[in-house]
Amino acid sequence: MQSLAPVVAPFGVDVSIVEPAAVASSFTESVHRAAPGPYADLQQAYLDRTSQAFASAQPAEDAAMTVVEAATTSAPRFRWQTSDAAIRFASLSLGDLDGSRVLGVTRTWLRSDT
C-alpha cells in the first residue's frame, strides 16, 4: 500500500490502511482444525492464545467506526489504528527495522507453554 499511495495520489485517490488488533468475533470458532500431525499442536496453541486475546478484544462496532472515519474524513491519513493494542503493535512493527522484535512477540503466539 505504501507503494500504491503515491502512484494514485495524482488522480485524487487517497490510500488508507486500517490496522486493527484483536476484534471481538467468532473467528476461532470457525477455524478449520488441522488433522493430527505436525501442525495440530501449533494451531491449537495459536487458537488458545487468540481465544484469550479475543476475550478482551475491542467490539467490532468500534473497529468499524474507524473504517468509516478513514473512508469519509476530509483529512485522510495513510495509517489508522483502531485501538490502543493496535497502536502498540503498529509502533512495534514500524520501529523494528530487521523484524526481530515482531518475530519475538509473534513467535510466542505458537507456544503452548505461555
C-alpha positions as CSV (number, residue, x, y, z in Angstrom):
1,M,0.0,0.0,0.0
2,Q,2.9,2.4,0.7
3,S,3.9,1.9,-3.0
4,L,0.4,2.4,-4.2
5,A,-0.3,5.6,-2.4
6,P,2.0,8.0,-4.3
7,V,1.0,6.4,-7.6
8,V,-2.7,7.1,-7.2
9,A,-2.4,10.4,-5.4
10,P,-2.2,12.5,-8.6
11,F,-5.6,11.0,-9.6
12,G,-7.2,12.3,-6.4
13,V,-7.2,8.9,-4.7
14,D,-6.1,8.6,-1.1
15,V,-4.9,5.3,0.3
16,S,-5.5,4.4,3.9
17,I,-4.6,1.3,5.9
18,V,-6.8,0.4,8.8
19,E,-4.8,-1.6,11.3
20,P,-6.9,-3.4,13.9
21,A,-5.7,-5.6,16.8
22,A,-8.0,-8.3,18.0
23,V,-11.6,-7.6,17.2
24,A,-14.3,-9.5,19.1
25,S,-15.7,-12.1,16.7
26,S,-16.3,-15.8,16.4
27,F,-13.0,-16.2,14.4
28,T,-11.6,-19.1,16.5
29,E,-14.9,-21.0,16.4
30,S,-15.0,-21.0,12.7
31,V,-11.3,-22.1,12.0
32,H,-10.9,-25.5,10.4
33,R,-9.0,-27.7,12.8
34,A,-5.8,-29.3,11.5
35,A,-5.8,-33.1,11.3
36,P,-3.5,-34.8,13.8
37,G,0.1,-34.2,12.5
38,P,2.9,-31.7,12.7
39,Y,0.8,-28.6,12.7
40,A,-2.0,-29.6,15.1
41,D,-0.2,-28.6,18.3
42,L,0.9,-25.2,16.7
43,Q,-2.6,-24.5,15.6
44,Q,-4.1,-25.3,19.0
45,A,-1.5,-23.1,20.8
46,Y,-2.4,-20.3,18.4
47,L,-6.1,-20.7,18.8
48,D,-5.8,-20.9,22.6
49,R,-3.8,-17.6,22.6
50,T,-6.1,-16.0,20.1
51,S,-9.2,-17.0,22.1
52,Q,-7.7,-15.3,25.1
53,A,-6.9,-12.2,23.1
54,F,-10.4,-12.1,21.6
55,A,-12.0,-12.4,25.1
56,S,-10.8,-8.8,25.8
57,A,-10.9,-7.6,22.2
58,Q,-12.4,-4.3,21.0
59,P,-16.0,-4.6,19.8
60,A,-16.4,-4.9,16.0
61,E,-18.5,-1.8,16.0
62,D,-15.6,0.3,17.4
63,A,-13.3,-1.0,14.7
64,A,-15.9,-0.3,12.1
65,M,-16.2,3.3,13.3
66,T,-12.5,3.7,12.4
67,V,-13.1,2.3,9.0
68,V,-16.0,4.6,8.4
69,E,-13.9,7.6,9.6
70,A,-11.0,6.7,7.4
71,A,-13.3,6.4,4.4
72,T,-15.2,9.6,5.0
73,T,-12.8,12.1,6.5
74,S,-11.9,15.3,4.8
75,A,-8.3,14.9,6.3
76,P,-7.2,11.5,5.1
77,R,-4.1,9.9,6.5
78,F,-2.2,6.8,5.5
79,R,-2.4,4.7,8.7
80,W,-5.3,4.3,11.1
81,Q,-5.2,2.1,14.2
82,T,-8.5,1.0,15.7
83,S,-7.4,0.6,19.4
84,D,-4.6,1.1,21.9
85,A,-3.5,-2.5,21.3
86,A,-3.3,-1.8,17.5
87,I,-1.2,1.3,18.2
88,R,1.2,-0.7,20.4
89,F,1.6,-3.4,17.7
90,A,2.0,-0.9,14.8
91,S,4.6,1.0,16.8
92,L,6.5,-2.2,17.5
93,S,6.3,-3.2,13.8
94,L,7.2,0.2,12.3
95,G,10.2,0.6,14.7
96,D,11.6,-2.9,14.1
97,L,13.9,-2.5,11.1
98,D,15.1,-6.1,11.0
99,G,11.8,-7.7,12.2
100,S,13.4,-9.5,15.2
101,R,11.2,-7.8,17.8
102,V,8.0,-8.6,15.9
103,L,9.1,-12.2,15.4
104,G,10.0,-12.4,19.1
105,V,6.5,-11.4,20.1
106,T,4.5,-13.3,17.5
107,R,6.6,-16.5,18.0
108,T,5.1,-16.7,21.5
109,W,1.6,-17.0,19.9
110,L,2.5,-20.5,18.8
111,R,4.0,-21.8,22.1
112,S,1.8,-23.8,24.3
113,D,3.8,-23.1,27.4
114,T,3.0,-19.3,27.6
